[in-house]
Amino acid sequence: IQRDFVSKLRAKNITSPTSVQIAAIPRVLQRKDAAIQCYTGSGKTLAYLLPLLTLYYGRGKKTSQNDISQAKSKRQRKDVRSPGAAAGACAIVIAPTRELAMQIAK
């Protein structure tokens, strides 16, 4: 998990992973599919979002600024927002309710 994320978690008094996070984070970091099921408040959202965001921003590091400039100039990509976005989709997160989707987005 990226250091920036760890420092932000510490600022919110999250200092150690839950059991569901210990089980899920390595699997997601290995780019394996994961269906995560646990009780409310167990840390499921962070269990998949932390490794997904780590992979997303890590992919951005592999894409050089020169590659992004070339893609823009060739109009291969009309909407390059960040280095990670230039690498394409990283994951699809599906939520069963609008309420939960809003919680995940926050």
Sequence and secondary structure as in RCSB ss.txt:
>XXXX:A:sequence
IQRDFVSKLRAKNITSPTSVQIAAIPRVLQRKDAAIQCYTGSGKTLAYLLPLLTLYYGRGKKTSQNDISQAKSKR
QRKDVRSPGAAAGACAIVIAPTRELAMQIAK
>XXXX:A:secstr
  HHHHHHHHHTT  S  HHHHHHHHHHHTT        TTS HHHHHHHHHHHHHHHHHHHS HHHHHHHHHTT
S S   SHHHHT        SSHHHHHHHH 
